[in-house]
């Protein structure tokens, strides 16, 4: 019994390496999500939907989206295509690979009489959207 040595089992080493690999993949995924456009898309789609839900007739909503417009331009998306409203669904798309949709309850008609269209009316310094409710 004097010559007992600790044996590191190959199964234990493999288990530890696989856990480290999975943890690193999850960490990379979280970093990409936090630094990407995904959070901005979610933020603006929810914000626009909530603003529309609270809108009343003859209301004008001016939304500053300067940082979203800058990121979309870097990704090759034109400002007219960032926000799309179809029926009661708001879609904000800041890159070709992503997009976030959120729905609202208010049955509204925009100033142009169309419910299904991009409603991009640039504000005076072209840093945001203006929604005019009819």
FENGI-V394569 format. One record per backbone hydrogen bond with DSSP energy under -1.0 kcal/mol. NH is the residue of the N-H (numbers start at 1). CO is the residue of the C=O. Records with the same first field share a line. If there is no record, write none. Layout:
NH = CO / CO
//
This chain:
13 = 9
14 = 10
15 = 11
16 = 12
17 = 13
18 = 14
19 = 15
20 = 16
21 = 17
22 = 18
23 = 19
24 = 20
25 = 21
26 = 22
27 = 23
28 = 24
29 = 25
30 = 26
31 = 27
32 = 28
33 = 29
34 = 30
35 = 31
36 = 32
41 = 37
42 = 38
43 = 39
44 = 40
45 = 41
46 = 42
47 = 43
48 = 44
49 = 45
50 = 46
51 = 47
52 = 48
53 = 49
54 = 50
55 = 52
61 = 131
63 = 129
65 = 127
69 = 65
70 = 66
71 = 67
72 = 68
73 = 69
74 = 70
75 = 71
77 = 72
81 = 78
84 = 91
85 = 117
86 = 89
89 = 86
90 = 102
91 = 84
92 = 100
93 = 82
100 = 92
102 = 90
104 = 88
108 = 106
111 = 132
113 = 110
117 = 85
121 = 119
126 = 123
129 = 63
131 = 61
133 = 59
134 = 109
//
